[in-house]
Amino acid sequence: MQSNPFLLPPAAETFRARHAAAQAKAEARREEGRKPIWEKAPQTSTLTATRAAIRELAPDVDPVALRRARASRGVIATATAALERSARPRDTETTAEFIAKKRELLMLQLSIDAKKEEIASLERKAADEEAAIAEDEVALESEAARFDAFLKANDAEVRRRGCA
């Protein structure tokens, strides 16, 4: 054993010890599996054996004090939770008020969504109208060009007839 209990053993030694423990546990499990059912120990006896092993490892612990400590654990946790709850500020809002607020928020959100959809629809209509206006302008320009060509041709015809 080491002289100073606060020094960590080398990593290789730790891994060897873990591996040896795992192998011993696996071997014990295999041995237990090979036994016929009537030779296997029930779980209650394994718990008793575990408790006995704990008593061997810590013989100076009073079992009554240990039971009291286990029982008081729940009491302490309950008291701590109660203190935390009482330290929290209480909501004075009733369930009906909470539901009314949530309903109002829902209605506002629905209204906002409807307005957004209407705005998007109007923007689509405006874009369609602008595209139609652009097409009409192009058509008007081509009509104007054709009309100018017609007028020039007509003037040329009038001049030719007038001179002849």
DSSP file (Angstrom, degrees, kcal/mol; ACC not computed):
  #  RESIDUE AA STRUCTURE BP1 BP2  ACC     N-H-->O    O-->H-N    N-H-->O    O-->H-N    TCO  KAPPA ALPHA  PHI   PSI    X-CA   Y-CA   Z-CA
    1    1 A M              0   0    0      0, 0.0     2,-0.1     0, 0.0     3,-0.0   0.000 360.0 360.0 360.0 156.9    0.0    0.0    0.0
    2    2 A Q        -     0   0    0      1,-0.1     0, 0.0     5,-0.1     0, 0.0  -0.439 360.0-135.8 -77.9 153.2    1.1    3.6   -0.5
    3    3 A S  S    S+     0   0    0      1,-0.2    -1,-0.1    -2,-0.1     0, 0.0   0.858  94.9  52.6 -77.5 -35.1    2.4    5.6    2.4
    4    4 A N    >   -     0   0    0      1,-0.1     3,-1.2     2,-0.0    -1,-0.2  -0.900  67.8-163.3-104.0 114.3    0.4    8.7    1.5
    5    5 A P  T 3  S+     0   0    0      0, 0.0    -1,-0.1     0, 0.0    -3,-0.0   0.636  85.9  63.6 -72.3 -11.4   -3.3    8.0    1.0
    6    6 A F  T 3  S+     0   0    0      2,-0.1     2,-0.4     0, 0.0    -2,-0.0   0.520  81.7  94.1 -91.2  -5.4   -3.8   11.3   -0.8
    7    7 A L  S <  S-     0   0    0     -3,-1.2    -5,-0.1     1,-0.0    -3,-0.0  -0.708  77.8-125.3 -86.1 136.6   -1.5   10.4   -3.7
    8    8 A L        -     0   0    0     -2,-0.4     3,-0.1     1,-0.1    -2,-0.1  -0.575  24.6-118.5 -78.1 141.7   -3.2    8.9   -6.7
    9    9 A P        -     0   0    0      0, 0.0    -1,-0.1     0, 0.0     5,-0.1  -0.351  44.7 -80.4 -71.8 162.1   -1.9    5.6   -7.9
   10   10 A P     >  -     0   0    0      0, 0.0     4,-1.9     0, 0.0     3,-0.3  -0.272  41.0-115.5 -60.4 152.0   -0.4    5.5  -11.4
   11   11 A A  H  > S+     0   0    0      1,-0.2     4,-2.6     2,-0.2     5,-0.2   0.870 114.2  56.4 -60.0 -39.2   -3.0    5.1  -14.2
   12   12 A A  H  > S+     0   0    0      1,-0.2     4,-2.3     2,-0.2    -1,-0.2   0.893 107.3  49.2 -61.8 -39.4   -1.8    1.7  -15.2
   13   13 A E  H  > S+     0   0    0     -3,-0.3     4,-2.4     2,-0.2    -1,-0.2   0.896 110.7  50.3 -67.5 -39.3   -2.3    0.4  -11.7
   14   14 A T  H  X S+     0   0    0     -4,-1.9     4,-2.5     2,-0.2    -2,-0.2   0.932 112.1  46.9 -62.9 -46.2   -5.8    1.8  -11.6
   15   15 A F  H  X S+     0   0    0     -4,-2.6     4,-2.7     1,-0.2    -2,-0.2   0.888 111.3  51.8 -65.4 -38.0   -6.7    0.2  -14.9
   16   16 A R  H  X S+     0   0    0     -4,-2.3     4,-2.6    -5,-0.2    -1,-0.2   0.924 110.8  48.2 -62.6 -43.2   -5.3   -3.1  -13.8
   17   17 A A  H  X S+     0   0    0     -4,-2.4     4,-2.3     2,-0.2    -2,-0.2   0.908 113.0  47.5 -64.7 -42.2   -7.3   -3.0  -10.6
   18   18 A R  H  X S+     0   0    0     -4,-2.5     4,-2.7     2,-0.2    -1,-0.2   0.923 112.7  49.1 -63.8 -43.5  -10.5   -2.1  -12.5
   19   19 A H  H  X S+     0   0    0     -4,-2.7     4,-2.5     1,-0.2    -2,-0.2   0.915 111.5  48.9 -63.2 -43.0   -9.9   -4.9  -15.0
   20   20 A A  H  X S+     0   0    0     -4,-2.6     4,-2.4     2,-0.2    -1,-0.2   0.904 112.3  48.7 -63.9 -40.7   -9.2   -7.4  -12.2
   21   21 A A  H  X S+     0   0    0     -4,-2.3     4,-2.4     2,-0.2    -2,-0.2   0.910 111.6  49.5 -65.4 -41.7  -12.4   -6.4  -10.4
   22   22 A A  H  X S+     0   0    0     -4,-2.7     4,-2.6     1,-0.2    -2,-0.2   0.899 111.7  48.7 -64.6 -40.1  -14.4   -6.6  -13.6
   23   23 A Q  H  X S+     0   0    0     -4,-2.5     4,-2.6     2,-0.2    -2,-0.2   0.908 111.3  49.6 -66.2 -40.5  -13.0  -10.1  -14.4
   24   24 A A  H  X S+     0   0    0     -4,-2.4     4,-2.4     2,-0.2    -2,-0.2   0.907 112.4  48.1 -64.3 -40.7  -13.8  -11.2  -10.8
   25   25 A K  H  X S+     0   0    0     -4,-2.4     4,-2.2     2,-0.2    -2,-0.2   0.917 112.4  48.4 -65.7 -43.4  -17.3   -9.9  -11.1
   26   26 A A  H  X S+     0   0    0     -4,-2.6     4,-2.5     2,-0.2    -2,-0.2   0.905 112.0  49.6 -63.7 -41.1  -17.8  -11.6  -14.5
   27   27 A E  H  X S+     0   0    0     -4,-2.6     4,-2.8     2,-0.2    -2,-0.2   0.912 110.5  49.9 -64.6 -42.3  -16.4  -14.9  -13.2
   28   28 A A  H  X S+     0   0    0     -4,-2.4     4,-2.5     1,-0.2    -1,-0.2   0.897 111.3  49.7 -62.4 -39.4  -18.8  -14.7  -10.2
   29   29 A R  H  X S+     0   0    0     -4,-2.2     4,-2.2     2,-0.2    -2,-0.2   0.910 110.9  48.7 -66.2 -42.1  -21.7  -14.0  -12.5
   30   30 A R  H  X S+     0   0    0     -4,-2.5     4,-1.6     2,-0.2    -2,-0.2   0.923 111.9  49.6 -62.5 -43.2  -20.7  -17.0  -14.7
   31   31 A E  H  X S+     0   0    0     -4,-2.8     4,-1.0     1,-0.2    -2,-0.2   0.915 110.9  49.4 -61.4 -42.4  -20.4  -19.2  -11.6
   32   32 A E  H  < S+     0   0    0     -4,-2.5     3,-0.4     1,-0.2    -1,-0.2   0.868 109.8  52.5 -65.0 -35.2  -23.8  -18.0  -10.4
   33   33 A G  H  < S+     0   0    0     -4,-2.2    -1,-0.2     1,-0.2    -2,-0.2   0.793 105.5  54.3 -70.5 -27.7  -25.3  -18.8  -13.9
   34   34 A R  H  < S+     0   0    0     -4,-1.6    -1,-0.2    -3,-0.2    -2,-0.2   0.707  89.4  96.0 -78.7 -19.8  -23.9  -22.3  -13.8
   35   35 A K  S  < S-     0   0    0     -4,-1.0     2,-0.1    -3,-0.4     5,-0.1  -0.378  83.7-109.3 -71.2 147.6  -25.6  -23.2  -10.5
   36   36 A P    >>  -     0   0    0      0, 0.0     3,-1.8     0, 0.0     4,-0.7  -0.395  35.8-104.7 -69.2 159.2  -28.9  -25.0  -10.6
   37   37 A I  G >4 S+     0   0    0      1,-0.3     3,-0.8     2,-0.2    -2,-0.1   0.818 118.2  58.5 -57.8 -35.5  -31.8  -22.8   -9.5
   38   38 A W  G 34 S+     0   0    0      1,-0.2    -1,-0.3     3,-0.0    -3,-0.0   0.666 106.4  49.7 -73.1 -13.9  -32.1  -24.5   -6.0
   39   39 A E  G <4 S+     0   0    0     -3,-1.8    -1,-0.2    -7,-0.1    -2,-0.2   0.573  88.5 100.7 -97.4 -10.2  -28.5  -23.5   -5.2
   40   40 A K  S << S-     0   0    0     -3,-0.8    -8,-0.0    -4,-0.7    -7,-0.0  -0.489  75.6-120.2 -76.3 145.4  -28.9  -19.8   -6.2
   41   41 A A        -     0   0    0     -2,-0.2    -1,-0.1     1,-0.1    -2,-0.1  -0.644  26.8-116.6 -84.8 138.9  -29.4  -17.3   -3.4
   42   42 A P    >>  -     0   0    0      0, 0.0     4,-1.5     0, 0.0     3,-0.6  -0.300  28.8-107.7 -69.3 162.6  -32.5  -15.2   -3.4
   43   43 A Q  H 3> S+     0   0    0      1,-0.3     4,-2.4     2,-0.2     5,-0.2   0.847 117.0  60.8 -62.7 -34.2  -32.2  -11.4   -3.8
   44   44 A T  H 3> S+     0   0    0      1,-0.2     4,-2.3     2,-0.2    -1,-0.3   0.885 104.1  49.7 -63.1 -35.8  -33.1  -10.8   -0.2
   45   45 A S  H <> S+     0   0    0     -3,-0.6     4,-2.4     2,-0.2    -1,-0.2   0.859 108.7  52.0 -71.9 -30.3  -30.1  -12.8    1.0
   46   46 A T  H  X S+     0   0    0     -4,-1.5     4,-2.3     2,-0.2    -2,-0.2   0.889 109.9  49.6 -68.9 -35.8  -27.8  -10.9   -1.4
   47   47 A L  H  X S+     0   0    0     -4,-2.4     4,-2.7     2,-0.2    -2,-0.2   0.910 111.0  49.5 -65.5 -40.4  -29.2   -7.7    0.1
   48   48 A T  H  X S+     0   0    0     -4,-2.3     4,-2.5     1,-0.2    -2,-0.2   0.915 111.2  49.4 -62.9 -42.0  -28.5   -9.1    3.6
   49   49 A A  H  X S+     0   0    0     -4,-2.4     4,-2.4     2,-0.2    -1,-0.2   0.890 110.3  51.0 -64.1 -38.7  -25.0  -10.0    2.5
   50   50 A T  H  X S+     0   0    0     -4,-2.3     4,-2.3     2,-0.2    -2,-0.2   0.931 110.9  47.9 -63.9 -45.1  -24.5   -6.5    1.1
   51   51 A R  H  X S+     0   0    0     -4,-2.7     4,-2.4     1,-0.2    -2,-0.2   0.898 111.2  51.1 -62.6 -39.4  -25.7   -5.0    4.4
   52   52 A A  H  X S+     0   0    0     -4,-2.5     4,-2.1     2,-0.2    -1,-0.2   0.902 109.1  51.0 -63.8 -40.4  -23.4   -7.3    6.3
   53   53 A A  H  X S+     0   0    0     -4,-2.4     4,-2.1     2,-0.2    -2,-0.2   0.892 109.4  50.5 -64.1 -38.8  -20.5   -6.3    4.1
   54   54 A I  H  X S+     0   0    0     -4,-2.3     4,-2.4     1,-0.2    -2,-0.2   0.914 109.3  51.1 -64.9 -41.6  -21.3   -2.6    4.8
   55   55 A R  H  < S+     0   0    0     -4,-2.4    -2,-0.2     1,-0.2    -1,-0.2   0.868 109.9  50.5 -63.1 -35.6  -21.3   -3.3    8.5
   56   56 A E  H  < S+     0   0    0     -4,-2.1    -1,-0.2     1,-0.2    -2,-0.2   0.893 112.1  46.7 -68.0 -38.7  -17.9   -5.0    8.2
   57   57 A L  H  < S+     0   0    0     -4,-2.1    -2,-0.2     1,-0.3    -1,-0.2   0.861 128.5  24.4 -72.5 -34.5  -16.5   -2.0    6.4
   58   58 A A    ><  +     0   0    0     -4,-2.4     3,-1.1    -5,-0.2    -1,-0.3  -0.646  69.4 160.5-129.6  75.7  -17.9    0.5    8.8
   59   59 A P  T 3  S+     0   0    0      0, 0.0    -1,-0.1     0, 0.0    -3,-0.1   0.731  70.3  62.7 -71.7 -20.6  -18.4   -1.2   12.1
   60   60 A D  T 3  S+     0   0    0      2,-0.1     2,-0.4    -5,-0.0    -5,-0.1   0.504  77.0 105.0 -85.2  -2.1  -18.5    2.0   14.2
   61   61 A V  S <  S-     0   0    0     -3,-1.1    -3,-0.1    -6,-0.2     3,-0.0  -0.662  72.7-129.9 -81.7 127.6  -21.7    3.4   12.4
   62   62 A D     >  -     0   0    0     -2,-0.4     4,-2.2     1,-0.2     5,-0.2  -0.652   8.4-148.0 -77.0 122.8  -24.8    3.1   14.6
   63   63 A P  H  > S+     0   0    0      0, 0.0     4,-2.2     0, 0.0    -1,-0.2   0.840  97.9  53.4 -62.7 -32.5  -27.6    1.5   12.6
   64   64 A V  H  > S+     0   0    0      2,-0.2     4,-2.4     1,-0.2     5,-0.2   0.925 109.9  47.0 -67.6 -43.4  -30.3    3.5   14.5
   65   65 A A  H  > S+     0   0    0      1,-0.2     4,-2.4     2,-0.2    -1,-0.2   0.876 110.7  53.3 -64.3 -36.8  -28.5    6.7   13.6
   66   66 A L  H  X S+     0   0    0     -4,-2.2     4,-2.2     2,-0.2    -2,-0.2   0.918 109.3  48.1 -63.9 -43.1  -28.2    5.6   10.0
   67   67 A R  H  X S+     0   0    0     -4,-2.2     4,-2.4     2,-0.2    -2,-0.2   0.905 111.6  50.3 -63.2 -42.0  -32.0    4.9    9.9
   68   68 A R  H  X S+     0   0    0     -4,-2.4     4,-2.6     1,-0.2    -2,-0.2   0.905 109.6  50.8 -63.4 -40.7  -32.7    8.3   11.4
   69   69 A A  H  X S+     0   0    0     -4,-2.4     4,-1.1     2,-0.2    -1,-0.2   0.910 110.8  48.5 -63.8 -41.8  -30.4   10.0    8.9
   70   70 A R  H  X S+     0   0    0     -4,-2.2     4,-0.7     1,-0.2     3,-0.3   0.908 113.7  47.2 -64.0 -40.8  -32.2    8.2    6.0
   71   71 A A  H >X S+     0   0    0     -4,-2.4     4,-0.9     1,-0.2     3,-0.5   0.876 110.1  52.0 -68.8 -37.7  -35.6    9.2    7.4
   72   72 A S  H 3X S+     0   0    0     -4,-2.6     4,-2.8     1,-0.2     5,-0.2   0.703  91.8  76.6 -74.7 -17.7  -34.6   12.8    7.9
   73   73 A R  H 3X S+     0   0    0     -4,-1.1     4,-2.1    -3,-0.3    -1,-0.2   0.921  97.5  45.4 -57.8 -44.1  -33.4   13.1    4.3
   74   74 A G  H <X S+     0   0    0     -4,-0.7     4,-2.3    -3,-0.5    -1,-0.2   0.879 112.3  51.3 -67.1 -38.3  -37.0   13.4    3.1
   75   75 A V  H  X S+     0   0    0     -4,-0.9     4,-2.5     2,-0.2    -2,-0.2   0.917 110.8  47.8 -65.3 -43.3  -38.0   15.8    5.8
   76   76 A I  H  X S+     0   0    0     -4,-2.8     4,-2.6     2,-0.2    -2,-0.2   0.916 112.1  49.2 -65.3 -42.6  -35.0   18.1    5.0
   77   77 A A  H  X S+     0   0    0     -4,-2.1     4,-2.3    -5,-0.2    -1,-0.2   0.907 112.0  49.0 -63.3 -40.9  -35.8   18.0    1.3
   78   78 A T  H  X S+     0   0    0     -4,-2.3     4,-2.3     2,-0.2    -2,-0.2   0.920 112.2  47.7 -65.2 -43.6  -39.4   18.8    1.9
   79   79 A A  H  X S+     0   0    0     -4,-2.5     4,-2.4     2,-0.2    -2,-0.2   0.907 111.6  50.6 -63.6 -41.9  -38.6   21.7    4.2
   80   80 A T  H  X S+     0   0    0     -4,-2.6     4,-2.2     1,-0.2    -2,-0.2   0.921 111.1  48.2 -62.4 -43.8  -36.1   23.1    1.7
   81   81 A A  H  X S+     0   0    0     -4,-2.3     4,-2.3     1,-0.2    -1,-0.2   0.898 110.7  51.7 -64.4 -39.7  -38.6   22.9   -1.1
   82   82 A A  H  X S+     0   0    0     -4,-2.3     4,-2.4     1,-0.2    -1,-0.2   0.905 109.9  49.1 -63.8 -41.2  -41.2   24.6    1.1
   83   83 A L  H  X S+     0   0    0     -4,-2.4     4,-1.8     1,-0.2    -1,-0.2   0.906 110.7  50.1 -64.5 -40.4  -38.8   27.4    1.9
   84   84 A E  H  X S+     0   0    0     -4,-2.2     4,-0.9     1,-0.2    -2,-0.2   0.894 111.5  48.8 -64.7 -38.9  -38.0   27.9   -1.8
   85   85 A R  H  < S+     0   0    0     -4,-2.3     3,-0.4     1,-0.2    -2,-0.2   0.902 111.5  48.6 -67.4 -39.9  -41.6   28.0   -2.7
   86   86 A S  H  < S+     0   0    0     -4,-2.4    -1,-0.2     1,-0.2    -2,-0.2   0.804 107.5  55.7 -71.9 -27.2  -42.4   30.6    0.0
   87   87 A A  H  < S+     0   0    0     -4,-1.8    -1,-0.2    -5,-0.2    -2,-0.2   0.732  90.9  91.5 -74.8 -21.4  -39.5   32.8   -1.0
   88   88 A R  S  < S-     0   0    0     -4,-0.9     2,-0.2    -3,-0.4    -3,-0.0  -0.494  90.3-108.2 -72.8 140.4  -40.9   32.9   -4.6
   89   89 A P        -     0   0    0      0, 0.0     2,-0.2     0, 0.0    -1,-0.1  -0.518  36.6-125.4 -69.4 135.7  -43.2   35.9   -5.3
   90   90 A R        -     0   0    0     -2,-0.2     2,-0.5    -4,-0.1    -4,-0.0  -0.552  14.0-123.0 -81.8 143.7  -46.8   34.6   -5.7
   91   91 A D        -     0   0    0     -2,-0.2    -1,-0.1     1,-0.1     0, 0.0  -0.757  16.6-164.5 -83.6 128.7  -48.8   35.4   -8.8
   92   92 A T        +     0   0    0     -2,-0.5     2,-0.3     2,-0.1    -1,-0.1   0.439  55.3 111.1 -92.0   0.3  -52.0   37.2   -7.8
   93   93 A E        -     0   0    0      1,-0.1    -2,-0.1     4,-0.0     2,-0.1  -0.558  63.5-135.6 -78.8 134.2  -53.5   36.5  -11.2
   94   94 A T     >  -     0   0    0     -2,-0.3     4,-2.3     1,-0.1     5,-0.2  -0.355  24.0-108.3 -82.6 169.2  -56.4   34.1  -11.2
   95   95 A T  H  > S+     0   0    0      1,-0.2     4,-2.7     2,-0.2     5,-0.2   0.895 119.7  53.3 -64.1 -39.6  -56.8   31.3  -13.8
   96   96 A A  H  > S+     0   0    0      1,-0.2     4,-2.5     2,-0.2    -1,-0.2   0.912 109.7  47.9 -63.2 -42.1  -59.7   33.2  -15.5
   97   97 A E  H  > S+     0   0    0      2,-0.2     4,-2.5     1,-0.2    -1,-0.2   0.909 111.6  50.7 -64.4 -41.0  -57.6   36.3  -15.8
   98   98 A F  H  X S+     0   0    0     -4,-2.3     4,-2.5     2,-0.2    -2,-0.2   0.926 111.9  46.9 -61.1 -45.6  -54.7   34.3  -17.2
   99   99 A I  H  X S+     0   0    0     -4,-2.7     4,-2.7     1,-0.2    -2,-0.2   0.899 111.0  52.4 -64.7 -40.1  -57.0   32.7  -19.8
  100  100 A A  H  X S+     0   0    0     -4,-2.5     4,-2.5     2,-0.2    -2,-0.2   0.916 110.5  47.9 -62.5 -42.4  -58.5   36.0  -20.7
  101  101 A K  H  X S+     0   0    0     -4,-2.5     4,-2.6     2,-0.2    -2,-0.2   0.927 112.8  48.1 -62.3 -44.5  -55.0   37.5  -21.3
  102  102 A K  H  X S+     0   0    0     -4,-2.5     4,-2.4     1,-0.2    -2,-0.2   0.899 111.5  50.5 -64.0 -39.3  -54.0   34.5  -23.4
  103  103 A R  H  X S+     0   0    0     -4,-2.7     4,-2.6     2,-0.2    -1,-0.2   0.918 110.7  49.2 -63.8 -42.9  -57.2   34.7  -25.4
  104  104 A E  H  X S+     0   0    0     -4,-2.5     4,-2.5     1,-0.2    -2,-0.2   0.915 111.0  49.5 -63.0 -42.8  -56.5   38.4  -26.0
  105  105 A L  H  X S+     0   0    0     -4,-2.6     4,-2.5     2,-0.2    -1,-0.2   0.902 111.0  50.5 -62.0 -40.0  -53.0   37.7  -27.1
  106  106 A L  H  X S+     0   0    0     -4,-2.4     4,-2.7     2,-0.2    -2,-0.2   0.929 110.6  48.5 -63.1 -45.1  -54.3   35.0  -29.5
  107  107 A M  H  X S+     0   0    0     -4,-2.6     4,-2.5     1,-0.2    -2,-0.2   0.902 112.0  49.4 -63.6 -40.3  -56.8   37.3  -31.0
  108  108 A L  H  X S+     0   0    0     -4,-2.5     4,-2.7     2,-0.2    -1,-0.2   0.917 111.4  49.2 -63.3 -42.3  -54.2   40.0  -31.5
  109  109 A Q  H  X S+     0   0    0     -4,-2.5     4,-2.6     2,-0.2    -2,-0.2   0.912 111.2  49.5 -64.2 -41.5  -51.9   37.5  -33.1
  110  110 A L  H  X S+     0   0    0     -4,-2.7     4,-2.5     2,-0.2    -1,-0.2   0.909 111.5  49.8 -62.5 -41.0  -54.6   36.3  -35.4
  111  111 A S  H  X S+     0   0    0     -4,-2.5     4,-2.5     2,-0.2    -2,-0.2   0.924 111.3  48.3 -62.6 -44.9  -55.4   39.9  -36.3
  112  112 A I  H  X S+     0   0    0     -4,-2.7     4,-2.5     1,-0.2    -2,-0.2   0.919 112.0  49.4 -61.9 -43.6  -51.8   40.6  -37.1
  113  113 A D  H  X S+     0   0    0     -4,-2.6     4,-2.4     1,-0.2    -2,-0.2   0.909 110.8  49.8 -62.9 -41.9  -51.5   37.5  -39.2
  114  114 A A  H  X S+     0   0    0     -4,-2.5     4,-2.4     1,-0.2    -1,-0.2   0.910 111.6  48.7 -63.4 -41.7  -54.7   38.4  -41.1
  115  115 A K  H  X S+     0   0    0     -4,-2.5     4,-2.6     2,-0.2    -1,-0.2   0.893 110.2  51.4 -65.9 -38.8  -53.3   41.9  -41.8
  116  116 A K  H  X S+     0   0    0     -4,-2.5     4,-2.5     2,-0.2    -2,-0.2   0.921 110.7  48.5 -63.3 -42.5  -50.0   40.5  -42.9
  117  117 A E  H  X S+     0   0    0     -4,-2.4     4,-2.4     2,-0.2    -2,-0.2   0.905 111.8  49.6 -62.9 -40.8  -51.8   38.2  -45.3
  118  118 A E  H  X S+     0   0    0     -4,-2.4     4,-2.8     2,-0.2    -2,-0.2   0.907 110.8  49.5 -64.6 -41.9  -53.9   41.1  -46.6
  119  119 A I  H  X S+     0   0    0     -4,-2.6     4,-2.6     2,-0.2    -2,-0.2   0.923 111.7  48.6 -62.5 -44.0  -50.8   43.3  -47.1
  120  120 A A  H  X S+     0   0    0     -4,-2.5     4,-2.2     2,-0.2    -2,-0.2   0.905 111.9  49.7 -62.5 -40.8  -49.1   40.4  -49.0
  121  121 A S  H  X S+     0   0    0     -4,-2.4     4,-2.4     2,-0.2    -2,-0.2   0.929 112.0  47.4 -63.6 -45.4  -52.2   40.0  -51.2
  122  122 A L  H  X S+     0   0    0     -4,-2.8     4,-2.6     1,-0.2    -2,-0.2   0.882 110.7  52.0 -64.0 -38.1  -52.4   43.7  -51.9
  123  123 A E  H  X S+     0   0    0     -4,-2.6     4,-2.4     2,-0.2    -1,-0.2   0.897 109.6  49.7 -65.0 -38.6  -48.6   43.8  -52.8
  124  124 A R  H  X S+     0   0    0     -4,-2.2     4,-2.4     2,-0.2    -2,-0.2   0.922 112.0  47.9 -64.0 -42.6  -49.2   40.8  -55.2
  125  125 A K  H  X S+     0   0    0     -4,-2.4     4,-2.7     2,-0.2    -2,-0.2   0.907 111.7  50.0 -63.6 -41.2  -52.1   42.7  -56.8
  126  126 A A  H  X S+     0   0    0     -4,-2.6     4,-2.6     2,-0.2    -1,-0.2   0.904 110.8  49.4 -64.2 -41.0  -50.0   45.9  -57.1
  127  127 A A  H  X S+     0   0    0     -4,-2.4     4,-2.2     2,-0.2    -1,-0.2   0.904 111.7  49.1 -64.6 -40.5  -47.1   43.9  -58.7
  128  128 A D  H  X S+     0   0    0     -4,-2.4     4,-2.4     2,-0.2    -2,-0.2   0.917 112.1  48.5 -63.4 -42.8  -49.6   42.3  -61.1
  129  129 A E  H  X S+     0   0    0     -4,-2.7     4,-2.7     2,-0.2    -2,-0.2   0.910 110.7  50.5 -64.3 -41.8  -51.0   45.7  -62.0
  130  130 A E  H  X S+     0   0    0     -4,-2.6     4,-2.4     2,-0.2    -1,-0.2   0.895 110.5  49.7 -63.0 -39.3  -47.6   47.2  -62.5
  131  131 A A  H  X S+     0   0    0     -4,-2.2     4,-2.3     2,-0.2    -1,-0.2   0.911 111.3  49.2 -65.2 -40.7  -46.7   44.4  -64.8
  132  132 A A  H  X S+     0   0    0     -4,-2.4     4,-2.6     2,-0.2    -2,-0.2   0.909 111.0  50.0 -64.7 -40.7  -49.9   44.9  -66.8
  133  133 A I  H  X S+     0   0    0     -4,-2.7     4,-2.5     2,-0.2    -2,-0.2   0.906 109.8  50.9 -62.9 -41.8  -49.2   48.6  -67.0
  134  134 A A  H  X S+     0   0    0     -4,-2.4     4,-2.1     2,-0.2    -1,-0.2   0.908 111.2  48.1 -63.0 -41.4  -45.6   47.9  -68.2
  135  135 A E  H  X S+     0   0    0     -4,-2.3     4,-2.6     2,-0.2    -2,-0.2   0.913 111.7  50.0 -64.1 -41.7  -47.0   45.5  -70.9
  136  136 A D  H  X S+     0   0    0     -4,-2.6     4,-2.8     1,-0.2    -2,-0.2   0.886 109.0  52.1 -64.3 -38.1  -49.6   48.1  -71.9
  137  137 A E  H  X S+     0   0    0     -4,-2.5     4,-2.5     2,-0.2    -1,-0.2   0.913 110.4  47.9 -63.2 -42.0  -46.8   50.8  -72.2
  138  138 A V  H  X S+     0   0    0     -4,-2.1     4,-2.3     2,-0.2    -2,-0.2   0.926 113.5  47.5 -63.4 -44.3  -44.8   48.5  -74.5
  139  139 A A  H  X S+     0   0    0     -4,-2.6     4,-2.4     1,-0.2    -2,-0.2   0.907 112.0  50.4 -63.8 -40.1  -47.9   47.8  -76.6
  140  140 A L  H  X S+     0   0    0     -4,-2.8     4,-2.7     2,-0.2    -2,-0.2   0.900 109.9  50.2 -64.0 -41.6  -48.7   51.5  -76.8
  141  141 A E  H  X S+     0   0    0     -4,-2.5     4,-2.4     2,-0.2    -1,-0.2   0.906 111.3  47.9 -64.2 -40.7  -45.1   52.3  -77.8
  142  142 A S  H  X S+     0   0    0     -4,-2.3     4,-2.4     2,-0.2    -2,-0.2   0.892 112.6  49.4 -68.6 -35.4  -45.3   49.7  -80.6
  143  143 A E  H  X S+     0   0    0     -4,-2.4     4,-2.7     2,-0.2    -2,-0.2   0.904 110.9  50.2 -64.8 -40.9  -48.7   51.1  -81.7
  144  144 A A  H  X S+     0   0    0     -4,-2.7     4,-2.6     2,-0.2    -2,-0.2   0.909 110.7  49.3 -64.2 -40.8  -47.2   54.6  -81.7
  145  145 A A  H  X S+     0   0    0     -4,-2.4     4,-2.2     2,-0.2    -2,-0.2   0.914 112.9  47.1 -64.3 -42.2  -44.3   53.4  -83.8
  146  146 A R  H  X S+     0   0    0     -4,-2.4     4,-2.3     2,-0.2    -2,-0.2   0.890 112.1  50.3 -66.2 -37.6  -46.6   51.6  -86.3
  147  147 A F  H  X S+     0   0    0     -4,-2.7     4,-2.9     2,-0.2    -2,-0.2   0.908 110.2  49.7 -66.6 -41.3  -48.9   54.8  -86.4
  148  148 A D  H  X S+     0   0    0     -4,-2.6     4,-2.5     2,-0.2     5,-0.2   0.904 111.1  49.7 -61.6 -41.1  -45.8   57.0  -87.1
  149  149 A A  H  X S+     0   0    0     -4,-2.2     4,-2.4     2,-0.2    -2,-0.2   0.899 111.4  49.4 -64.2 -39.9  -44.8   54.5  -89.9
  150  150 A F  H  X S+     0   0    0     -4,-2.3     4,-2.9     2,-0.2    -2,-0.2   0.930 111.0  49.1 -63.8 -45.6  -48.3   54.7  -91.3
  151  151 A L  H  X S+     0   0    0     -4,-2.9     4,-3.1     2,-0.2     5,-0.2   0.916 112.1  48.3 -61.5 -43.1  -48.3   58.5  -91.2
  152  152 A K  H  X S+     0   0    0     -4,-2.5     4,-2.5     2,-0.2    -1,-0.2   0.921 113.6  47.1 -62.3 -43.5  -44.9   58.6  -93.0
  153  153 A A  H  X S+     0   0    0     -4,-2.4     4,-2.0    -5,-0.2    -2,-0.2   0.909 113.5  48.4 -64.9 -39.7  -46.1   56.2  -95.6
  154  154 A N  H  X S+     0   0    0     -4,-2.9     4,-2.7     2,-0.2    -2,-0.2   0.910 111.8  48.9 -66.7 -42.6  -49.3   58.1  -96.0
  155  155 A D  H  X S+     0   0    0     -4,-3.1     4,-2.6     1,-0.2     5,-0.2   0.910 110.8  50.7 -63.0 -41.1  -47.4   61.4  -96.4
  156  156 A A  H  X S+     0   0    0     -4,-2.5     4,-2.1    -5,-0.2    -1,-0.2   0.891 111.4  48.4 -63.6 -38.3  -45.1   59.9  -98.9
  157  157 A E  H  X S+     0   0    0     -4,-2.0     4,-2.4     2,-0.2     5,-0.2   0.904 111.3  49.8 -67.6 -41.7  -48.1   58.6 -100.9
  158  158 A V  H  X S+     0   0    0     -4,-2.7     4,-2.9     2,-0.2    -2,-0.2   0.917 112.6  47.5 -65.0 -42.8  -49.8   62.0 -100.8
  159  159 A R  H  X S+     0   0    0     -4,-2.6     4,-2.0     1,-0.2    -1,-0.2   0.901 111.9  49.7 -64.1 -41.4  -46.6   63.7 -102.0
  160  160 A R  H  X S+     0   0    0     -4,-2.1     4,-1.0    -5,-0.2    -1,-0.2   0.903 116.5  41.4 -67.0 -39.8  -46.2   61.2 -104.7
  161  161 A R  H  < S+     0   0    0     -4,-2.4    -2,-0.2     2,-0.2    -1,-0.2   0.863 114.2  52.7 -74.0 -36.8  -49.8   61.6 -105.9
  162  162 A G  H  < S+     0   0    0     -4,-2.9    -2,-0.2     1,-0.2    -1,-0.2   0.836 112.5  44.2 -69.4 -31.9  -49.7   65.4 -105.4
  163  163 A C  H  <        0   0    0     -4,-2.0    -1,-0.2    -5,-0.2    -2,-0.2   0.707 360.0 360.0 -84.2 -22.2  -46.6   65.7 -107.5
  164  164 A A     <        0   0    0     -4,-1.0    -1,-0.2    -5,-0.2    -2,-0.2   0.475 360.0 360.0 -88.3 360.0  -47.8   63.4 -110.2
